[in-house]
Amino acid sequence: MKNKYIFFSRTISLKPDTAHEIHDVLCANAAANIGYSSVLVYPDSQRGAWNPLGLFSPFHLRQPDQKFIEFYDVQDKLKIATLPMPWPIDCVGSKFTSASTVLARYYLPIHLLPNTKVVHTRDWNFAKAAVKNHIPTIYERHYFQEEKFNPEIVNSPFFQIAITQSELIRQSLIEKGMPPEKVVWLHNGFEQSFLLRQPEQAEEWRKQLLGNERQYLVVYSGALYPFKGINVLIDAAKELPHVQFAITGGKEEQVTAYEQLAREKQIDNVKFLGWILPRQRLVSLFQAADILAHPHCSGKSANFTNPVKFFQYMASGTPIVITEIPPLMLFKDLPLSAVWCEPDHPTKLAQAIEQALENYPRKIGGYINNIELAKQFSWENRAEKILSYVDESLRPPVTV
């Protein structure tokens, strides 16, 4: 029966700093949470590595295992289906054994097509193959488009909508041949788990992280690339020795490099926590903080930052110090418990943190205005908006 809402991702792993993979998983998870028969499909070189016979019966739905659940914080409605990529796929120099060819010419038309109502993917080759097989298709593009789109694909009635993350990227898609009426931009979302209050776990975090008679905790969570403003945050911490800073996320080598930088600058009030697992522990860490920091440097990278972290911060109910970068300025007029500051200036960031600590004392139950304002930006609401652009007759049925 063609009732499956297929989310295809070219790569899914359990490695830190995988923002695009997290996006794909949480898109599929949100669709499952609002009642669709959502299946996350991705290639798996380990499945059937020494058993090519797995190619002949590849499509099996299963529940994600515990490691997957803990890494991505998904709920029990989502199903996954891995597609085996045993030898000789991508191991010999032939287009007939390339992963793209196997996916587009074998797995999709033979094994996925009989079950698929809609395809949702960031993989252009897979999107093209879906359209050619007359499957309604949702395509996501998060970067500037460099090549012209195939007119027969984007003008097909089966190509339903392209989703981008900013108006600038939307315009780049239009310039490369995407019909304007077929491309919209939407923010990403936050996980529902961030709305759950966890006061006991939050208190455990405070006991673990606060020491040396420090009473205030400032938390940053996210990638540890320089443009994210990590250096600015470390320098701001030096100006606030009475405040404990905790920084999560990043690859192991990035964490090691920043720890070394803090030692060289003789800063002892910054702790690097690495990648937090299970991922749901971030919820209580955010609620443990007095302030959540959103530093970011100015420049080209600031124009394309998607405010996922910002929405997570809002949902936690914890006051926020927010850097004034273009993607976030849309929210400056919201009645948030927050303080805004210029990018690139450690002293101004430190002053904003001091102001936030003074104006917004920590509340165990969180600041309700932040929590209520966040609810419109959930992954589930995003999924509903995306499907609203799909012709009603082509949408997957609600099954739960």
C-alpha positions as CSV (number, residue, x, y, z in Angstrom):
1,M,0.0,0.0,0.0
2,K,1.4,3.4,-1.0
3,N,1.1,5.2,2.4
4,K,4.7,5.7,3.4
5,Y,6.2,9.1,3.9
6,I,9.8,8.3,2.9
7,F,12.6,10.5,4.2
8,F,15.8,9.7,2.3
9,S,19.2,10.7,3.7
10,R,22.5,9.8,1.9
11,T,24.3,9.5,5.3
12,I,23.2,8.7,8.8
13,S,25.8,8.0,11.5
14,L,26.3,8.3,15.2
15,K,29.2,10.8,15.1
16,P,29.3,14.2,16.7
17,D,28.9,17.4,14.7
18,T,26.4,16.0,12.2
19,A,23.9,18.8,11.8
20,H,22.6,17.7,8.5
21,E,22.0,14.2,9.7
22,I,20.3,15.5,12.8
23,H,18.1,17.6,10.5
24,D,17.1,14.6,8.4
25,V,16.3,12.4,11.4
26,L,14.3,15.0,13.2
27,C,12.3,15.8,10.1
28,A,11.3,12.2,9.8
29,N,10.6,11.9,13.5
30,A,8.3,15.0,13.5
31,A,6.2,13.6,10.6
32,A,5.9,10.3,12.6
33,N,4.9,12.2,15.7
34,I,2.0,14.0,13.9
35,G,0.6,10.7,12.6
36,Y,2.2,9.9,9.3
37,S,3.7,6.5,8.4
38,S,7.2,8.1,8.4
39,V,10.2,6.0,7.4
40,L,13.8,7.2,7.5
41,V,15.7,5.4,4.6
42,Y,19.4,5.5,4.2
43,P,22.3,3.4,2.7
44,D,24.2,1.1,5.0
45,S,27.5,-0.3,3.9
46,Q,27.7,-2.5,7.0
47,R,24.4,-4.2,6.5
48,G,25.0,-7.4,4.4
49,A,28.7,-6.3,3.9
50,W,29.6,-9.9,3.1
51,N,26.1,-11.0,1.9
52,P,25.2,-9.5,-1.5
53,L,21.9,-11.5,-1.3
54,G,20.7,-8.7,0.9
55,L,20.3,-6.7,-2.2
56,F,17.3,-8.8,-3.3
57,S,15.2,-8.1,-0.2
58,P,16.3,-4.8,1.2
59,F,13.2,-2.9,2.4
60,H,12.5,-3.9,6.0
61,L,11.0,-1.5,8.6
62,R,12.3,-1.6,12.1
63,Q,12.4,0.4,15.3
64,P,15.6,2.5,15.8
65,D,17.9,0.8,18.3
66,Q,18.7,2.3,21.7
67,K,22.0,4.0,20.5
68,F,20.1,5.7,17.7
69,I,17.4,6.9,20.1
70,E,19.9,8.3,22.6
71,F,21.9,10.0,19.9
72,Y,19.0,11.7,18.0
73,D,16.4,11.8,20.8
74,V,13.6,10.3,18.7
75,Q,10.3,8.9,19.8
76,D,8.8,5.5,19.3
77,K,6.6,6.2,16.2
78,L,9.5,6.6,13.8
79,K,10.6,3.6,11.7
80,I,13.9,3.2,9.8
81,A,14.8,1.1,6.8
82,T,18.5,0.8,5.8
83,L,19.4,-0.2,2.3
84,P,22.4,-2.6,2.1
85,M,25.4,-1.5,0.2
86,P,27.6,-4.6,0.1
87,W,30.6,-5.2,-2.2
88,P,30.9,-4.3,-5.1
89,I,28.8,-1.1,-4.6
90,D,31.2,1.9,-4.7
91,C,34.1,-0.5,-4.6
92,V,34.8,-0.9,-8.3
93,G,35.0,1.8,-10.9
94,S,31.7,1.3,-12.7
95,K,28.7,3.5,-12.9
96,F,26.5,0.4,-12.7
97,T,27.8,-0.4,-9.2
98,S,27.9,3.2,-7.8
99,A,25.6,3.9,-4.9
100,S,23.7,6.6,-6.8
101,T,22.9,4.2,-9.6
102,V,21.9,1.4,-7.3
103,L,19.6,3.7,-5.3
104,A,18.0,5.4,-8.3
105,R,17.7,2.5,-10.7
106,Y,17.2,-0.4,-8.4
107,Y,16.1,0.3,-4.8
108,L,13.8,3.2,-5.6
109,P,11.7,1.9,-8.6
110,I,11.6,-1.8,-7.4
111,H,11.6,-1.8,-3.6
112,L,10.5,1.6,-2.5
113,L,8.0,2.7,-5.1
114,P,5.3,0.1,-4.2
115,N,5.1,1.6,-0.6
116,T,5.9,5.2,-1.2
117,K,3.3,8.1,-1.2
118,V,5.8,11.0,-0.9
119,V,9.6,11.4,-0.9
120,H,11.3,14.0,1.2
121,T,15.1,14.4,0.7
122,R,18.1,16.8,0.5
123,D,19.7,14.5,-2.1
124,W,19.1,15.9,-5.6
125,N,19.9,12.7,-7.4
126,F,17.3,10.8,-5.3
127,A,14.8,13.6,-5.8
128,K,15.3,13.4,-9.6
129,A,14.8,9.7,-9.5
130,A,11.6,10.0,-7.4
131,V,10.1,12.5,-9.8
132,K,11.0,10.3,-12.8
133,N,9.2,7.4,-11.1
134,H,6.1,9.7,-10.6
135,I,6.5,10.0,-6.8
136,P,5.4,13.3,-5.3
137,T,8.7,14.9,-4.1
138,I,9.7,17.4,-1.5
139,Y,13.3,18.6,-1.9
140,E,15.4,20.6,0.6
141,R,18.4,22.7,-0.4
142,H,20.3,24.5,2.4
143,Y,23.1,26.1,0.4
144,F,23.4,28.3,-2.7
145,Q,22.6,26.5,-5.9
146,E,25.5,26.4,-8.4
147,E,24.2,24.4,-11.3
148,K,21.1,24.8,-13.4
149,F,18.1,22.6,-12.4
150,N,16.8,20.1,-14.9
151,P,13.7,21.9,-16.3
152,E,11.8,18.6,-16.9
153,I,12.3,17.8,-13.1
154,V,11.4,21.1,-11.4
155,N,8.5,21.7,-13.8
156,S,7.0,18.2,-13.3
157,P,3.8,18.0,-11.4
158,F,5.4,15.4,-9.2
159,F,8.0,17.9,-8.0
160,Q,5.9,19.5,-5.4
161,I,8.0,22.0,-3.4
162,A,11.6,22.9,-2.6
163,I,12.4,24.0,1.0
164,T,15.3,26.4,1.8
165,Q,16.4,28.1,5.0
166,S,16.7,31.8,3.9
167,E,15.4,34.2,1.3
168,L,18.9,34.6,-0.1
169,I,19.2,30.8,-0.8
170,R,15.6,30.8,-2.2
171,Q,16.6,33.5,-4.7
172,S,19.7,31.5,-5.8
173,L,17.4,28.5,-6.5
174,I,15.1,30.6,-8.6
175,E,18.1,32.0,-10.5
176,K,19.1,28.5,-11.4
177,G,15.7,27.6,-12.8
178,M,13.5,26.6,-9.9
179,P,9.9,28.0,-10.5
180,P,9.3,30.7,-7.9
181,E,6.0,29.2,-6.8
182,K,7.7,25.9,-6.0
183,V,10.3,27.2,-3.5
184,V,9.7,28.5,0.0
185,W,12.0,29.1,3.0
186,L,11.3,27.8,6.4
187,H,13.2,27.7,9.7
188,N,14.2,24.4,11.2
189,G,12.6,23.5,14.5
190,F,13.2,22.2,18.0
191,E,12.5,18.9,19.6
192,Q,9.4,18.6,21.8
193,S,11.5,17.1,24.6
194,F,12.9,20.6,25.3
195,L,9.4,21.6,26.6
196,L,9.5,18.9,29.4
197,R,10.5,20.3,32.8
198,Q,13.3,18.3,34.5
199,P,14.0,20.1,37.8
200,E,15.8,17.3,39.6
201,Q,18.1,16.5,36.7
202,A,18.8,20.3,36.3
203,E,19.8,20.5,40.0
204,E,22.2,17.6,39.5
205,W,23.9,19.5,36.6
206,R,24.3,22.5,38.9
207,K,25.9,20.4,41.6
208,Q,28.2,18.9,39.1
209,L,29.3,22.1,37.3
210,L,29.2,24.9,40.0
211,G,32.3,25.1,42.2
212,N,34.8,27.6,43.6
213,E,31.9,29.4,45.3
214,R,30.4,30.3,41.9
215,Q,26.6,30.6,41.9
216,Y,25.9,31.4,38.2
217,L,26.0,29.0,35.3
218,V,26.1,30.1,31.6
219,V,25.7,27.4,29.0
220,Y,26.5,27.3,25.3
221,S,25.5,24.3,23.2
222,G,26.3,23.7,19.5
223,A,29.0,23.4,17.0
224,L,32.5,24.6,17.9
225,Y,33.6,26.3,14.7
226,P,35.3,29.7,15.1
227,F,32.5,31.6,13.4
228,K,30.1,30.4,16.1
229,G,31.8,32.8,18.5
230,I,33.5,30.3,20.8
231,N,36.6,32.5,21.1
232,V,34.4,35.5,21.9
233,L,32.6,33.5,24.6
234,I,35.9,32.3,26.1
235,D,37.2,35.9,26.3
236,A,34.0,37.1,27.8
237,A,34.3,34.3,30.5
238,K,37.7,35.8,31.5
239,E,35.9,39.1,32.3
240,L,33.4,37.2,34.5
241,P,35.5,35.1,36.9
242,H,32.5,34.7,39.3
243,V,30.5,33.0,36.6
244,Q,30.9,29.3,35.5
245,F,30.7,28.6,31.8
246,A,29.9,25.2,30.3
247,I,30.3,24.6,26.6
248,T,28.9,21.5,24.9
249,G,29.2,20.0,21.4
250,G,32.0,19.8,18.9
251,K,34.4,17.1,17.7
252,E,37.0,15.7,20.1
253,E,39.8,17.6,18.4
254,Q,37.9,20.8,18.6
255,V,37.2,20.3,22.3
256,T,40.9,19.6,23.0
257,A,42.0,22.7,21.0
258,Y,39.7,25.0,23.0
259,E,40.7,23.5,26.3
260,Q,44.3,24.3,25.4
261,L,43.3,27.8,24.4
262,A,41.6,28.4,27.8
263,R,44.7,27.1,29.6
264,E,46.9,29.4,27.7
265,K,44.7,32.3,28.5
266,Q,44.6,31.2,32.2
267,I,40.9,31.0,32.2
268,D,39.6,28.5,34.8
269,N,35.9,29.1,34.6
270,V,35.1,27.4,31.3
271,K,34.3,23.6,31.2
272,F,34.0,21.8,27.9
273,L,31.6,18.9,28.1
274,G,31.9,17.5,24.6
275,W,29.0,15.7,22.9
276,I,26.2,15.1,25.5
277,L,24.6,11.7,25.4
278,P,21.9,10.7,25.7
279,R,21.0,13.8,23.7
280,Q,17.9,14.3,25.9
281,R,20.3,15.3,28.8
282,L,20.7,18.7,27.0
283,V,17.1,19.5,28.1
284,S,18.0,19.4,31.8
285,L,21.4,21.1,31.2
286,F,19.6,24.1,29.5
287,Q,17.2,24.2,32.5
288,A,20.1,24.1,34.9
289,A,21.6,27.3,33.4
290,D,21.1,30.8,34.7
291,I,21.7,32.1,31.1
292,L,22.0,30.4,27.7
293,A,24.6,32.1,25.5
294,H,24.1,32.5,21.7
295,P,27.4,34.0,20.6
296,H,28.1,34.3,16.8
297,C,30.7,36.2,14.8
298,S,29.6,38.6,12.1
299,G,30.4,37.9,8.4
300,K,29.1,35.7,5.6
301,S,28.5,32.7,7.8
302,A,26.2,34.7,10.1
303,N,23.8,35.2,7.2
304,F,22.9,31.5,6.9
305,T,22.8,30.3,10.5
306,N,19.5,28.5,11.1
307,P,18.1,29.4,14.5
308,V,17.6,25.8,15.8
309,K,19.7,26.4,18.9
310,F,17.8,29.7,19.5
311,F,14.4,27.8,19.4
312,Q,15.8,25.1,21.8
313,Y,16.9,27.8,24.1
314,M,13.5,29.5,24.0
315,A,11.7,26.2,24.7
316,S,13.8,25.6,27.8
317,G,12.5,28.7,29.4
318,T,16.0,29.9,30.4
319,P,16.9,33.6,29.7
320,I,19.1,34.0,26.6
321,V,21.9,36.4,25.6
322,I,21.6,36.7,21.9
323,T,24.1,38.0,19.3
324,E,22.5,40.4,16.8
325,I,23.0,38.5,13.5
326,P,20.7,38.7,10.5
327,P,18.8,35.4,10.9
328,L,17.9,36.3,14.5
329,M,16.9,39.9,14.0
330,L,13.4,38.7,12.9
331,F,12.8,37.8,16.6
332,K,14.1,40.9,18.3
333,D,10.7,42.4,18.8
334,L,9.3,39.2,20.5
335,P,8.7,39.8,24.3
336,L,11.5,37.4,25.3
337,S,13.4,37.1,28.5
338,A,16.6,37.9,26.8
339,V,19.4,40.5,26.2
340,W,20.7,41.3,22.8
341,C,24.3,42.3,22.0
342,E,26.6,43.1,19.1
343,P,28.7,40.3,17.6
344,D,32.5,40.0,17.9
345,H,32.9,41.9,21.2
346,P,33.8,39.9,24.3
347,T,33.4,42.9,26.6
348,K,29.9,43.6,25.2
349,L,29.0,40.0,25.5
350,A,30.2,39.9,29.1
351,Q,28.1,43.0,29.9
352,A,25.0,41.5,28.3
353,I,25.5,38.4,30.4
354,E,25.8,40.5,33.6
355,Q,22.6,42.4,32.5
356,A,20.7,39.2,31.9
357,L,21.8,37.8,35.3
358,E,20.5,41.0,37.0
359,N,17.2,41.3,35.0
360,Y,16.2,37.6,34.9
361,P,17.0,35.6,38.0
362,R,16.8,31.9,37.5
363,K,13.3,30.3,37.8
364,I,13.0,26.6,38.3
365,G,9.9,26.5,36.2
366,G,11.5,28.7,33.5
367,Y,10.2,31.9,31.9
368,I,6.8,31.1,30.5
369,N,6.9,33.8,27.8
370,N,9.9,32.1,26.2
371,I,8.3,28.7,26.4
372,E,5.0,29.8,24.9
373,L,6.7,31.8,22.1
374,A,8.8,28.7,21.2
375,K,5.9,26.4,20.6
376,Q,5.2,27.7,17.1
377,F,8.8,26.7,16.0
378,S,8.6,22.9,16.7
379,W,9.7,20.4,14.1
380,E,6.1,19.1,14.1
381,N,4.8,22.5,13.1
382,R,7.4,22.7,10.4
383,A,6.3,19.3,9.1
384,E,2.7,20.5,8.9
385,K,3.7,23.7,7.0
386,I,5.8,21.7,4.5
387,L,2.9,19.3,3.8
388,S,0.6,22.3,3.3
389,Y,2.5,23.0,0.1
390,V,1.9,19.5,-1.3
391,D,-1.3,19.0,-3.3
392,E,-3.9,17.5,-1.0
393,S,-4.6,14.6,-3.2
394,L,-0.9,13.6,-3.1
395,R,-0.2,13.9,0.6
396,P,0.4,10.8,2.7
397,P,-2.5,9.6,4.8
398,V,-2.5,10.2,8.5
399,T,-2.3,6.7,10.0
400,V,-2.1,7.3,13.7
